[in-house]
Amino acid sequence: MSLRKIVTLPDAVLRQMSTPVTGVDNSIRSLMDDMLETMYDAPGIGLAAIQVAVAKRVIVVDVAKREPGEGENAEAIVEKKNPIFLVNPEIIRVSDEKSVYEEGCLSIPEFYAEVERPARVKVGYLDRTGARQELEADGLLATCLQHEIDHLNGVLFIDHISRLKRERVIKKFQKAQRLGKL
Ligand SMILES: [Zn+2]
């Protein structure tokens, strides 16, 4: 396993459409392992392959990762790890009910904004072995899955906020890039 470099705004790669994976082989499993390690290292709760400049429909998520509570040690956190590897994920169904979470993105460091999305989703995907799976999610996992699947279509969470806020954050990153800070 190795850490990969995370692509950040305003890199045009993030707007690319990712292509479906034709077979879940060792190269895809190795990509997913690298993505998971990169995500934990960042740290984050979800990562799409396009964020490490690979335009394939692959995401990894783990919303179980969290800070230790009082009286807990680091081992307790490791035990809480619950990674999910999704190849060719597709949203099959969404709830009418919405929920709002403050979202962030490893490709848009240090920017957070509230986004409203369906509260529950049903997602179909291929697992690490290539077997077809379905997952029903609510809460943070539902939001995280929608955020990551958006990435595969070149959509960022800032596309769900007001145009004014979006333009402001894009400008900020463009300026940082010009100044060589990224
Ligand atoms: Zn993201």
Backbone and ligand atoms as CSV (ligand in chain L), in Angstrom:
chain,resi,resn,atom,element,x,y,z
A,1,MET,N,N,0.841,-1.198,0.000
A,1,MET,CA,C,0.000,0.000,0.000
A,1,MET,C,C,0.872,1.242,0.000
A,2,SER,N,N,0.383,2.258,-0.640
A,2,SER,CA,C,1.131,3.519,-0.615
A,2,SER,C,C,0.170,4.705,-0.671
A,3,LEU,N,N,0.664,5.810,-0.141
A,3,LEU,CA,C,-0.134,7.021,-0.148
A,3,LEU,C,C,-0.112,7.638,-1.542
A,4,ARG,N,N,-1.254,8.145,-1.967
A,4,ARG,CA,C,-1.312,8.834,-3.262
A,4,ARG,C,C,-1.563,10.319,-3.011
A,5,LYS,N,N,-1.204,11.117,-3.991
A,5,LYS,CA,C,-1.394,12.551,-3.867
A,5,LYS,C,C,-2.853,12.905,-4.161
A,6,ILE,N,N,-3.443,13.703,-3.291
A,6,ILE,CA,C,-4.842,14.110,-3.479
A,6,ILE,C,C,-4.892,15.386,-4.332
A,7,VAL,N,N,-5.677,15.293,-5.407
A,7,VAL,CA,C,-5.869,16.427,-6.312
A,7,VAL,C,C,-6.787,17.451,-5.633
A,8,THR,N,N,-6.430,18.720,-5.720
A,8,THR,CA,C,-7.266,19.754,-5.096
A,8,THR,C,C,-7.760,20.776,-6.117
A,9,LEU,N,N,-8.770,21.507,-5.716
A,9,LEU,CA,C,-9.300,22.621,-6.493
A,9,LEU,C,C,-8.148,23.590,-6.800
A,10,PRO,N,N,-8.062,24.215,-7.972
A,10,PRO,CA,C,-9.026,24.167,-9.091
A,10,PRO,C,C,-8.654,23.170,-10.194
A,11,ASP,N,N,-7.936,22.094,-9.870
A,11,ASP,CA,C,-7.523,21.117,-10.883
A,11,ASP,C,C,-8.727,20.598,-11.687
A,12,ALA,N,N,-8.624,20.717,-13.020
A,12,ALA,CA,C,-9.731,20.334,-13.911
A,12,ALA,C,C,-10.036,18.838,-13.865
A,13,VAL,N,N,-9.085,18.044,-13.372
A,13,VAL,CA,C,-9.294,16.588,-13.246
A,13,VAL,C,C,-10.561,16.304,-12.435
A,14,LEU,N,N,-10.820,17.154,-11.440
A,14,LEU,CA,C,-11.973,16.944,-10.554
A,14,LEU,C,C,-13.309,17.051,-11.293
A,15,ARG,N,N,-13.290,17.664,-12.482
A,15,ARG,CA,C,-14.530,17.831,-13.271
A,15,ARG,C,C,-14.702,16.722,-14.303
A,16,GLN,N,N,-13.747,15.801,-14.339
A,16,GLN,CA,C,-13.793,14.711,-15.304
A,16,GLN,C,C,-14.835,13.668,-14.911
A,17,MET,N,N,-15.451,13.063,-15.928
A,17,MET,CA,C,-16.393,11.965,-15.697
A,17,MET,C,C,-15.575,10.681,-15.591
A,18,SER,N,N,-15.813,9.896,-14.537
A,18,SER,CA,C,-15.078,8.638,-14.379
A,18,SER,C,C,-15.761,7.520,-15.147
A,19,THR,N,N,-14.970,6.571,-15.628
A,19,THR,CA,C,-15.525,5.486,-16.440
A,19,THR,C,C,-15.722,4.218,-15.605
A,20,PRO,N,N,-16.737,3.415,-15.960
A,20,PRO,CA,C,-16.999,2.190,-15.209
A,20,PRO,C,C,-15.819,1.219,-15.251
A,21,VAL,N,N,-15.673,0.470,-14.168
A,21,VAL,CA,C,-14.648,-0.561,-14.075
A,21,VAL,C,C,-15.190,-1.815,-14.760
A,22,THR,N,N,-14.389,-2.422,-15.634
A,22,THR,CA,C,-14.875,-3.592,-16.374
A,22,THR,C,C,-14.675,-4.899,-15.611
A,23,GLY,N,N,-13.693,-4.928,-14.716
A,23,GLY,CA,C,-13.489,-6.133,-13.908
A,23,GLY,C,C,-12.765,-5.769,-12.630
A,24,VAL,N,N,-13.225,-6.344,-11.501
A,24,VAL,CA,C,-12.567,-6.045,-10.227
A,24,VAL,C,C,-11.366,-6.985,-10.072
A,25,ASP,N,N,-10.197,-6.498,-10.497
A,25,ASP,CA,C,-8.989,-7.329,-10.445
A,25,ASP,C,C,-8.014,-6.798,-9.393
A,26,ASN,N,N,-6.811,-7.379,-9.365
A,26,ASN,CA,C,-5.834,-6.966,-8.348
A,26,ASN,C,C,-5.437,-5.503,-8.472
A,27,SER,N,N,-5.438,-4.982,-9.696
A,27,SER,CA,C,-5.043,-3.569,-9.852
A,27,SER,C,C,-6.104,-2.661,-9.223
A,28,ILE,N,N,-7.377,-3.042,-9.331
A,28,ILE,CA,C,-8.452,-2.256,-8.700
A,28,ILE,C,C,-8.378,-2.401,-7.178
A,29,ARG,N,N,-8.134,-3.630,-6.696
A,29,ARG,CA,C,-8.017,-3.842,-5.240
A,29,ARG,C,C,-6.830,-3.060,-4.678
A,30,SER,N,N,-5.753,-3.027,-5.413
A,30,SER,CA,C,-4.574,-2.293,-4.974
A,30,SER,C,C,-4.846,-0.783,-4.969
A,31,LEU,N,N,-5.568,-0.313,-5.986
A,31,LEU,CA,C,-5.985,1.097,-6.024
A,31,LEU,C,C,-6.831,1.426,-4.791
A,32,MET,N,N,-7.797,0.541,-4.468
A,32,MET,CA,C,-8.685,0.780,-3.331
A,32,MET,C,C,-7.914,0.780,-2.005
A,33,ASP,N,N,-6.921,-0.108,-1.894
A,33,ASP,CA,C,-6.099,-0.137,-0.673
A,33,ASP,C,C,-5.324,1.171,-0.518
A,34,ASP,N,N,-4.752,1.641,-1.628
A,34,ASP,CA,C,-4.024,2.924,-1.597
A,34,ASP,C,C,-4.966,4.067,-1.236
A,35,MET,N,N,-6.170,4.030,-1.821
A,35,MET,CA,C,-7.145,5.099,-1.557
A,35,MET,C,C,-7.538,5.119,-0.083
A,36,LEU,N,N,-7.740,3.919,0.486
A,36,LEU,CA,C,-8.147,3.848,1.899
A,36,LEU,C,C,-7.046,4.401,2.804
A,37,GLU,N,N,-5.812,4.010,2.508
A,37,GLU,CA,C,-4.686,4.484,3.308
A,37,GLU,C,C,-4.547,6.005,3.191
A,38,THR,N,N,-4.706,6.502,1.969
A,38,THR,CA,C,-4.619,7.953,1.719
A,38,THR,C,C,-5.725,8.687,2.464
A,39,MET,N,N,-6.938,8.084,2.457
A,39,MET,CA,C,-8.085,8.698,3.134
A,39,MET,C,C,-7.879,8.743,4.650
A,40,TYR,N,N,-7.410,7.634,5.228
A,40,TYR,CA,C,-7.174,7.594,6.680
A,40,TYR,C,C,-6.075,8.579,7.071
A,41,ASP,N,N,-5.073,8.686,6.201
A,41,ASP,CA,C,-3.938,9.557,6.494
A,41,ASP,C,C,-4.336,11.037,6.482
A,42,ALA,N,N,-5.319,11.370,5.634
A,42,ALA,CA,C,-5.646,12.790,5.379
A,42,ALA,C,C,-6.021,13.623,6.624
A,43,PRO,N,N,-6.940,13.263,7.520
A,43,PRO,CA,C,-7.859,12.133,7.466
A,43,PRO,C,C,-9.200,12.573,6.885
A,44,GLY,N,N,-9.912,11.586,6.313
A,44,GLY,CA,C,-11.229,11.863,5.753
A,44,GLY,C,C,-12.127,10.658,5.930
A,45,ILE,N,N,-13.401,10.783,5.524
A,45,ILE,CA,C,-14.353,9.680,5.686
A,45,ILE,C,C,-14.789,9.089,4.346
A,46,GLY,N,N,-14.303,9.695,3.245
A,46,GLY,CA,C,-14.644,9.158,1.931
A,46,GLY,C,C,-13.648,9.668,0.900
A,47,LEU,N,N,-13.402,8.845,-0.132
A,47,LEU,CA,C,-12.488,9.269,-1.198
A,47,LEU,C,C,-12.912,8.593,-2.499
A,48,ALA,N,N,-12.944,9.371,-3.573
A,48,ALA,CA,C,-13.239,8.829,-4.901
A,48,ALA,C,C,-11.924,8.753,-5.675
A,49,ALA,N,N,-11.833,7.769,-6.590
A,49,ALA,CA,C,-10.579,7.545,-7.321
A,49,ALA,C,C,-10.124,8.798,-8.080
A,50,ILE,N,N,-11.076,9.577,-8.577
A,50,ILE,CA,C,-10.716,10.782,-9.332
A,50,ILE,C,C,-9.932,11.762,-8.449
A,51,GLN,N,N,-10.108,11.652,-7.134
A,51,GLN,CA,C,-9.376,12.550,-6.227
A,51,GLN,C,C,-7.891,12.179,-6.125
A,52,VAL,N,N,-7.551,10.971,-6.610
A,52,VAL,CA,C,-6.129,10.632,-6.731
A,52,VAL,C,C,-5.793,10.502,-8.219
A,53,ALA,N,N,-6.562,11.239,-9.047
A,53,ALA,CA,C,-6.323,11.365,-10.493
A,53,ALA,C,C,-6.502,10.071,-11.280
A,54,VAL,N,N,-7.358,9.171,-10.776
A,54,VAL,CA,C,-7.689,7.950,-11.519
A,54,VAL,C,C,-9.176,8.036,-11.874
A,55,ALA,N,N,-9.473,8.155,-13.180
A,55,ALA,CA,C,-10.860,8.380,-13.617
A,55,ALA,C,C,-11.638,7.068,-13.748
A,56,LYS,N,N,-11.705,6.321,-12.643
A,56,LYS,CA,C,-12.465,5.063,-12.613
A,56,LYS,C,C,-13.534,5.173,-11.546
A,57,ARG,N,N,-14.659,4.475,-11.770
A,57,ARG,CA,C,-15.785,4.591,-10.836
A,57,ARG,C,C,-15.547,3.707,-9.603
A,58,VAL,N,N,-14.717,4.215,-8.716
A,58,VAL,CA,C,-14.329,3.518,-7.493
A,58,VAL,C,C,-14.354,4.516,-6.347
A,59,ILE,N,N,-14.994,4.134,-5.218
A,59,ILE,CA,C,-14.949,4.978,-4.021
A,59,ILE,C,C,-14.676,4.117,-2.784
A,60,VAL,N,N,-14.101,4.743,-1.778
A,60,VAL,CA,C,-13.961,4.089,-0.475
A,60,VAL,C,C,-14.550,5.028,0.567
A,61,VAL,N,N,-15.231,4.461,1.547
A,61,VAL,CA,C,-15.787,5.278,2.627
A,61,VAL,C,C,-15.598,4.557,3.959
A,62,ASP,N,N,-15.483,5.336,4.997
A,62,ASP,CA,C,-15.487,4.791,6.352
A,62,ASP,C,C,-15.938,5.901,7.297
A,63,VAL,N,N,-17.206,5.852,7.653
A,63,VAL,CA,C,-17.728,6.905,8.527
A,63,VAL,C,C,-17.586,6.525,9.998
A,64,ALA,N,N,-16.991,5.337,10.248
A,64,ALA,CA,C,-16.848,4.895,11.642
A,64,ALA,C,C,-15.653,5.549,12.316
A,65,LYS,N,N,-14.744,6.089,11.502
A,65,LYS,CA,C,-13.542,6.688,12.057
A,65,LYS,C,C,-13.911,7.942,12.848
A,66,ARG,N,N,-13.362,8.051,14.044
A,66,ARG,CA,C,-13.701,9.198,14.882
A,66,ARG,C,C,-12.643,9.388,15.958
A,67,GLU,N,N,-12.743,10.485,16.647
A,67,GLU,CA,C,-11.815,10.775,17.732
A,67,GLU,C,C,-12.161,9.891,18.931
A,68,PRO,N,N,-11.161,9.530,19.752
A,68,PRO,CA,C,-11.457,8.716,20.930
A,68,PRO,C,C,-12.259,9.504,21.958
A,69,GLY,N,N,-13.214,8.836,22.573
A,69,GLY,CA,C,-13.975,9.470,23.645
A,69,GLY,C,C,-13.192,9.386,24.944
A,70,GLU,N,N,-13.750,9.917,25.989
A,70,GLU,CA,C,-13.057,9.906,27.277
A,70,GLU,C,C,-12.875,8.461,27.742
A,71,GLY,N,N,-11.665,8.145,28.192
A,71,GLY,CA,C,-11.395,6.791,28.688
A,71,GLY,C,C,-11.114,5.786,27.586
A,72,GLU,N,N,-11.121,6.244,26.315
A,72,GLU,CA,C,-10.824,5.328,25.208
A,72,GLU,C,C,-9.383,5.536,24.764
A,73,ASN,N,N,-8.790,4.488,24.224
A,73,ASN,CA,C,-7.433,4.641,23.705
A,73,ASN,C,C,-7.435,4.462,22.186
A,74,ALA,N,N,-6.271,4.607,21.599
A,74,ALA,CA,C,-6.150,4.551,20.132
A,74,ALA,C,C,-6.633,3.217,19.559
A,75,GLU,N,N,-6.397,2.135,20.291
A,75,GLU,CA,C,-6.824,0.806,19.809
A,75,GLU,C,C,-8.337,0.741,19.607
A,76,ALA,N,N,-9.029,1.460,20.470
A,76,ALA,CA,C,-10.491,1.471,20.378
A,76,ALA,C,C,-10.941,2.041,19.036
A,77,ILE,N,N,-10.183,3.009,18.532
A,77,ILE,CA,C,-10.530,3.633,17.252
A,77,ILE,C,C,-10.287,2.652,16.113
A,78,VAL,N,N,-9.142,1.957,16.187
A,78,VAL,CA,C,-8.821,0.981,15.154
A,78,VAL,C,C,-9.947,-0.058,15.049
A,79,GLU,N,N,-10.422,-0.520,16.202
A,79,GLU,CA,C,-11.499,-1.507,16.204
A,79,GLU,C,C,-12.775,-0.966,15.567
A,80,LYS,N,N,-12.918,0.354,15.607
A,80,LYS,CA,C,-14.127,0.964,15.054
A,80,LYS,C,C,-14.061,1.128,13.543
A,81,LYS,N,N,-12.894,0.852,12.949
A,81,LYS,CA,C,-12.770,1.022,11.507
A,81,LYS,C,C,-13.737,0.106,10.767
A,82,ASN,N,N,-14.386,0.676,9.775
A,82,ASN,CA,C,-15.361,-0.101,9.027
A,82,ASN,C,C,-15.367,0.348,7.570
A,83,PRO,N,N,-14.280,0.030,6.842
A,83,PRO,CA,C,-14.190,0.507,5.459
A,83,PRO,C,C,-15.163,-0.201,4.527
A,84,ILE,N,N,-15.701,0.550,3.585
A,84,ILE,CA,C,-16.543,-0.033,2.538
A,84,ILE,C,C,-15.919,0.336,1.197
A,85,PHE,N,N,-15.730,-0.672,0.352
A,85,PHE,CA,C,-15.147,-0.466,-0.975
A,85,PHE,C,C,-16.272,-0.610,-1.994
A,86,LEU,N,N,-16.471,0.410,-2.817
A,86,LEU,CA,C,-17.555,0.356,-3.791
A,86,LEU,C,C,-17.040,0.609,-5.207
A,87,VAL,N,N,-17.275,-0.382,-6.074
A,87,VAL,CA,C,-16.908,-0.264,-7.483
A,87,VAL,C,C,-18.195,-0.076,-8.289
A,88,ASN,N,N,-18.166,0.846,-9.236
A,88,ASN,CA,C,-19.342,1.184,-10.049
A,88,ASN,C,C,-20.599,1.450,-9.196
A,89,PRO,N,N,-20.487,2.254,-8.138
A,89,PRO,CA,C,-21.664,2.496,-7.290
A,89,PRO,C,C,-22.734,3.300,-8.035
A,90,GLU,N,N,-23.980,2.928,-7.770
A,90,GLU,CA,C,-25.107,3.622,-8.400
A,90,GLU,C,C,-26.187,3.831,-7.366
A,91,ILE,N,N,-26.776,5.011,-7.373
A,91,ILE,CA,C,-27.887,5.266,-6.459
A,91,ILE,C,C,-29.154,4.697,-7.079
A,92,ILE,N,N,-29.747,3.729,-6.377
A,92,ILE,CA,C,-30.934,3.044,-6.889
A,92,ILE,C,C,-32.196,3.771,-6.442
A,93,ARG,N,N,-32.156,4.287,-5.206
A,93,ARG,CA,C,-33.357,4.934,-4.658
A,93,ARG,C,C,-32.953,5.986,-3.631
A,94,VAL,N,N,-33.695,7.082,-3.590
A,94,VAL,CA,C,-33.462,8.100,-2.567
A,94,VAL,C,C,-34.769,8.395,-1.836
A,95,SER,N,N,-34.662,8.815,-0.596
A,95,SER,CA,C,-35.856,9.165,0.182
A,95,SER,C,C,-36.315,10.564,-0.189
A,96,ASP,N,N,-37.618,10.826,0.019
A,96,ASP,CA,C,-38.133,12.192,-0.164
A,96,ASP,C,C,-37.619,13.070,0.967
A,97,GLU,N,N,-37.473,12.435,2.137
A,97,GLU,CA,C,-36.998,13.175,3.302
A,97,GLU,C,C,-35.554,13.633,3.076
A,98,LYS,N,N,-35.267,14.861,3.479
A,98,LYS,CA,C,-33.915,15.408,3.295
A,98,LYS,C,C,-33.210,15.530,4.640
A,99,SER,N,N,-31.889,15.626,4.573
A,99,SER,CA,C,-31.145,15.969,5.780
A,99,SER,C,C,-30.016,16.928,5.391
A,100,VAL,N,N,-29.563,17.681,6.367
A,100,VAL,CA,C,-28.524,18.677,6.119
A,100,VAL,C,C,-27.290,18.330,6.952
A,101,TYR,N,N,-26.138,18.261,6.287
A,101,TYR,CA,C,-24.871,18.043,6.989
A,101,TYR,C,C,-23.874,19.115,6.565
A,102,GLU,N,N,-22.999,19.469,7.468
A,102,GLU,CA,C,-21.892,20.334,7.081
A,102,GLU,C,C,-20.859,19.442,6.405
A,103,GLU,N,N,-20.631,19.676,5.117
A,103,GLU,CA,C,-19.709,18.837,4.356
A,103,GLU,C,C,-18.359,19.518,4.140
A,104,GLY,N,N,-17.368,18.674,3.962
A,104,GLY,CA,C,-16.046,19.130,3.583
A,104,GLY,C,C,-15.558,18.173,2.515
A,105,CYS,N,N,-14.375,18.418,1.959
A,105,CYS,CA,C,-13.873,17.565,0.893
A,105,CYS,C,C,-12.354,17.633,0.912
A,106,LEU,N,N,-11.708,16.482,0.804
A,106,LEU,CA,C,-10.245,16.470,0.831
A,106,LEU,C,C,-9.657,17.220,-0.371
A,107,SER,N,N,-10.466,17.424,-1.408
A,107,SER,CA,C,-10.001,18.166,-2.582
A,107,SER,C,C,-10.262,19.668,-2.471
A,108,ILE,N,N,-10.964,20.058,-1.392
A,108,ILE,CA,C,-11.239,21.481,-1.153
A,108,ILE,C,C,-10.890,21.742,0.317
A,109,PRO,N,N,-9.586,21.669,0.659
A,109,PRO,CA,C,-9.187,21.708,2.067
A,109,PRO,C,C,-9.679,22.957,2.809
A,110,GLU,N,N,-10.060,22.711,4.044
A,110,GLU,CA,C,-10.431,23.776,4.973
A,110,GLU,C,C,-11.617,24.620,4.541
A,111,PHE,N,N,-12.506,24.050,3.737
A,111,PHE,CA,C,-13.751,24.740,3.411
A,111,PHE,C,C,-14.908,23.803,3.764
A,112,TYR,N,N,-15.868,24.336,4.484
A,112,TYR,CA,C,-17.019,23.537,4.926
A,112,TYR,C,C,-18.302,24.309,4.655
A,113,ALA,N,N,-19.351,23.591,4.280
A,113,ALA,CA,C,-20.633,24.258,4.052
A,113,ALA,C,C,-21.760,23.243,4.228
A,114,GLU,N,N,-22.911,23.751,4.634
A,114,GLU,CA,C,-24.073,22.873,4.809
A,114,GLU,C,C,-24.672,22.535,3.449
A,115,VAL,N,N,-24.973,21.245,3.277
A,115,VAL,CA,C,-25.574,20.769,2.033
A,115,VAL,C,C,-26.794,19.920,2.378
A,116,GLU,N,N,-27.889,20.162,1.631
A,116,GLU,CA,C,-29.091,19.350,1.824
A,116,GLU,C,C,-29.127,18.254,0.765
A,117,ARG,N,N,-29.330,17.031,1.228
A,117,ARG,CA,C,-29.434,15.880,0.320
A,117,ARG,C,C,-30.509,14.944,0.839
A,118,PRO,N,N,-30.951,13.974,0.010
A,118,PRO,CA,C,-31.871,12.962,0.525
A,118,PRO,C,C,-31.292,12.301,1.781
A,119,ALA,N,N,-32.151,12.060,2.775
A,119,ALA,CA,C,-31.698,11.533,4.064
A,119,ALA,C,C,-31.292,10.061,3.986
A,120,ARG,N,N,-31.929,9.315,3.056
A,120,ARG,CA,C,-31.623,7.885,2.937
A,120,ARG,C,C,-31.432,7.525,1.461
A,121,VAL,N,N,-30.500,6.612,1.230
A,121,VAL,CA,C,-30.264,6.152,-0.143
A,121,VAL,C,C,-30.074,4.642,-0.168
A,122,LYS,N,N,-30.390,4.068,-1.320
A,122,LYS,CA,C,-30.069,2.664,-1.565
A,122,LYS,C,C,-29.066,2.670,-2.716
A,123,VAL,N,N,-27.923,2.030,-2.487
A,123,VAL,CA,C,-26.837,2.058,-3.471
A,123,VAL,C,C,-26.497,0.629,-3.901
A,124,GLY,N,N,-26.361,0.430,-5.192
A,124,GLY,CA,C,-25.915,-0.853,-5.734
A,124,GLY,C,C,-24.459,-0.707,-6.159
A,125,TYR,N,N,-23.654,-1.758,-5.984
A,125,TYR,CA,C,-22.225,-1.657,-6.334
A,125,TYR,C,C,-21.612,-3.048,-6.408
A,126,LEU,N,N,-20.367,-3.101,-6.859
A,126,LEU,CA,C,-19.594,-4.339,-6.827
A,126,LEU,C,C,-18.617,-4.230,-5.666
A,127,ASP,N,N,-18.479,-5.292,-4.887
A,127,ASP,CA,C,-17.548,-5.262,-3.755
A,127,ASP,C,C,-16.135,-5.649,-4.210
A,128,ARG,N,N,-15.243,-5.822,-3.255
A,128,ARG,CA,C,-13.825,-6.126,-3.553
A,128,ARG,C,C,-13.644,-7.403,-4.357
A,129,THR,N,N,-14.622,-8.308,-4.256
A,129,THR,CA,C,-14.483,-9.582,-4.975
A,129,THR,C,C,-15.195,-9.519,-6.328
A,130,GLY,N,N,-15.851,-8.389,-6.600
A,130,GLY,CA,C,-16.592,-8.262,-7.853
A,130,GLY,C,C,-18.040,-8.695,-7.727
A,131,ALA,N,N,-18.448,-9.076,-6.501
A,131,ALA,CA,C,-19.831,-9.516,-6.282
A,131,ALA,C,C,-20.753,-8.308,-6.157
A,132,ARG,N,N,-21.954,-8.476,-6.689
A,132,ARG,CA,C,-22.963,-7.411,-6.662
A,132,ARG,C,C,-23.543,-7.288,-5.252
A,133,GLN,N,N,-23.582,-6.054,-4.750
A,133,GLN,CA,C,-24.102,-5.805,-3.403
A,133,GLN,C,C,-25.074,-4.634,-3.427
A,134,GLU,N,N,-25.933,-4.584,-2.400
A,134,GLU,CA,C,-26.782,-3.414,-2.224
A,134,GLU,C,C,-26.647,-2.955,-0.788
A,135,LEU,N,N,-26.747,-1.656,-0.606
A,135,LEU,CA,C,-26.541,-1.073,0.713
A,135,LEU,C,C,-27.585,0.002,0.930
A,136,GLU,N,N,-28.283,-0.072,2.071
A,136,GLU,CA,C,-29.207,1.008,2.420
A,136,GLU,C,C,-28.553,1.819,3.512
A,137,ALA,N,N,-28.517,3.121,3.309
A,137,ALA,CA,C,-27.804,3.972,4.254
A,137,ALA,C,C,-28.645,5.163,4.673
A,138,ASP,N,N,-28.401,5.605,5.906
A,138,ASP,CA,C,-28.996,6.862,6.353
A,138,ASP,C,C,-27.910,7.640,7.094
A,139,GLY,N,N,-28.290,8.791,7.651
A,139,GLY,CA,C,-27.338,9.578,8.428
A,139,GLY,C,C,-26.113,10.004,7.620
A,140,LEU,N,N,-24.990,10.061,8.310
A,140,LEU,CA,C,-23.742,10.530,7.689
A,140,LEU,C,C,-23.320,9.660,6.511
A,141,LEU,N,N,-23.544,8.339,6.623
A,141,LEU,CA,C,-23.147,7.440,5.533
A,141,LEU,C,C,-23.906,7.761,4.246
A,142,ALA,N,N,-25.207,8.078,4.363
A,142,ALA,CA,C,-26.007,8.417,3.178
A,142,ALA,C,C,-25.448,9.666,2.497
A,143,THR,N,N,-25.115,10.660,3.298
A,143,THR,CA,C,-24.536,11.902,2.754
A,143,THR,C,C,-23.188,11.625,2.106
A,144,CYS,N,N,-22.352,10.859,2.804
A,144,CYS,CA,C,-21.002,10.554,2.319
A,144,CYS,C,C,-21.065,9.804,0.978
A,145,LEU,N,N,-21.942,8.824,0.872
A,145,LEU,CA,C,-22.065,8.058,-0.377
A,145,LEU,C,C,-22.479,8.967,-1.533
A,146,GLN,N,N,-23.434,9.863,-1.283
A,146,GLN,CA,C,-23.886,10.769,-2.344
A,146,GLN,C,C,-22.773,11.735,-2.754
A,147,HIS,N,N,-22.038,12.219,-1.769
A,147,HIS,CA,C,-20.909,13.125,-2.035
A,147,HIS,C,C,-19.856,12.425,-2.912
A,148,GLU,N,N,-19.525,11.182,-2.562
A,148,GLU,CA,C,-18.485,10.455,-3.310
A,148,GLU,C,C,-18.965,10.063,-4.702
A,149,ILE,N,N,-20.219,9.633,-4.821
A,149,ILE,CA,C,-20.749,9.250,-6.142
A,149,ILE,C,C,-20.805,10.488,-7.044
A,150,ASP,N,N,-21.105,11.647,-6.470
A,150,ASP,CA,C,-21.040,12.911,-7.221
A,150,ASP,C,C,-19.668,13.092,-7.879
A,151,HIS,N,N,-18.607,12.783,-7.111
A,151,HIS,CA,C,-17.240,12.949,-7.633
A,151,HIS,C,C,-17.050,12.178,-8.939
A,152,LEU,N,N,-17.671,10.997,-9.029
A,152,LEU,CA,C,-17.498,10.151,-10.215
A,152,LEU,C,C,-18.118,10.795,-11.450
A,153,ASN,N,N,-19.019,11.755,-11.211
A,153,ASN,CA,C,-19.664,12.479,-12.308
A,153,ASN,C,C,-19.111,13.896,-12.446
A,154,GLY,N,N,-17.982,14.150,-11.806
A,154,GLY,CA,C,-17.361,15.470,-11.902
A,154,GLY,C,C,-18.062,16.542,-11.101
A,155,VAL,N,N,-18.906,16.114,-10.160
A,155,VAL,CA,C,-19.678,17.065,-9.342
A,155,VAL,C,C,-19.041,17.195,-7.961
A,156,LEU,N,N,-18.920,18.428,-7.494
A,156,LEU,CA,C,-18.337,18.699,-6.174
A,156,LEU,C,C,-19.421,19.204,-5.222
A,157,PHE,N,N,-19.174,19.072,-3.920
A,157,PHE,CA,C,-20.240,19.483,-2.984
A,157,PHE,C,C,-20.532,20.976,-3.070
A,158,ILE,N,N,-19.546,21.762,-3.538
A,158,ILE,CA,C,-19.782,23.202,-3.676
A,158,ILE,C,C,-20.777,23.508,-4.797
A,159,ASP,N,N,-21.069,22.499,-5.645
A,159,ASP,CA,C,-22.088,22.700,-6.688
A,159,ASP,C,C,-23.490,22.709,-6.078
A,160,HIS,N,N,-23.585,22.266,-4.820
A,160,HIS,CA,C,-24.888,22.220,-4.146
A,160,HIS,C,C,-25.118,23.435,-3.248
A,161,ILE,N,N,-24.158,24.367,-3.211
A,161,ILE,CA,C,-24.347,25.562,-2.374
A,161,ILE,C,C,-24.627,26.763,-3.284
A,162,SER,N,N,-24.810,27.927,-2.707
A,162,SER,CA,C,-25.168,29.092,-3.531
A,162,SER,C,C,-24.030,29.448,-4.472
A,163,ARG,N,N,-24.406,30.028,-5.612
A,163,ARG,CA,C,-23.423,30.370,-6.642
A,163,ARG,C,C,-22.394,31.353,-6.094
A,164,LEU,N,N,-22.864,32.276,-5.294
A,164,LEU,CA,C,-21.975,33.287,-4.730
A,164,LEU,C,C,-20.887,32.638,-3.873
A,165,LYS,N,N,-21.310,31.740,-2.983
A,165,LYS,CA,C,-20.347,31.055,-2.100
A,165,LYS,C,C,-19.391,30.188,-2.904
A,166,ARG,N,N,-19.970,29.526,-3.938
A,166,ARG,CA,C,-19.151,28.630,-4.766
A,166,ARG,C,C,-18.068,29.428,-5.495
A,167,GLU,N,N,-18.464,30.538,-6.118
A,167,GLU,CA,C,-17.505,31.338,-6.866
A,167,GLU,C,C,-16.423,31.891,-5.954
A,168,ARG,N,N,-16.833,32.232,-4.727
A,168,ARG,CA,C,-15.870,32.774,-3.769
A,168,ARG,C,C,-14.800,31.734,-3.420
A,169,VAL,N,N,-15.237,30.499,-3.165
A,169,VAL,CA,C,-14.253,29.473,-2.777
A,169,VAL,C,C,-13.369,29.086,-3.967
A,170,ILE,N,N,-13.947,29.027,-5.167
A,170,ILE,CA,C,-13.147,28.690,-6.355
A,170,ILE,C,C,-12.084,29.765,-6.578
A,171,LYS,N,N,-12.484,31.022,-6.451
A,171,LYS,CA,C,-11.531,32.140,-6.624
A,171,LYS,C,C,-10.389,32.053,-5.615
A,172,LYS,N,N,-10.756,31.694,-4.379
A,172,LYS,CA,C,-9.752,31.604,-3.322
A,172,LYS,C,C,-8.680,30.558,-3.689
A,173,PHE,N,N,-9.144,29.416,-4.206
A,173,PHE,CA,C,-8.198,28.357,-4.570
A,173,PHE,C,C,-7.402,28.713,-5.824
A,174,GLN,N,N,-8.042,29.440,-6.761
A,174,GLN,CA,C,-7.326,29.863,-7.972
A,174,GLN,C,C,-6.205,30.821,-7.605
A,175,LYS,N,N,-6.516,31.704,-6.660
A,175,LYS,CA,C,-5.533,32.690,-6.223
A,175,LYS,C,C,-4.370,31.982,-5.504
A,176,ALA,N,N,-4.709,31.030,-4.642
A,176,ALA,CA,C,-3.675,30.285,-3.913
A,176,ALA,C,C,-2.752,29.562,-4.895
A,177,GLN,N,N,-3.360,29.034,-5.969
A,177,GLN,CA,C,-2.567,28.323,-6.974
A,177,GLN,C,C,-1.614,29.290,-7.702
A,178,ARG,N,N,-2.149,30.457,-8.047
A,178,ARG,CA,C,-1.322,31.474,-8.723
A,178,ARG,C,C,-0.131,31.879,-7.856
A,179,LEU,N,N,-0.393,31.961,-6.550
A,179,LEU,CA,C,0.657,32.372,-5.627
A,179,LEU,C,C,1.585,31.221,-5.275
A,180,GLY,N,N,1.286,30.053,-5.871
A,180,GLY,CA,C,2.151,28.893,-5.652
A,180,GLY,C,C,2.019,28.259,-4.291
A,181,LYS,N,N,0.843,28.496,-3.668
A,181,LYS,CA,C,0.642,27.936,-2.332
A,181,LYS,C,C,0.068,26.530,-2.375
A,182,LEU,N,N,-0.302,26.072,-3.580
A,182,LEU,CA,C,-0.853,24.715,-3.653
A,182,LEU,C,C,0.106,23.818,-4.415
L,1,ZN,ZN,ZN,-15.116,15.181,-1.821
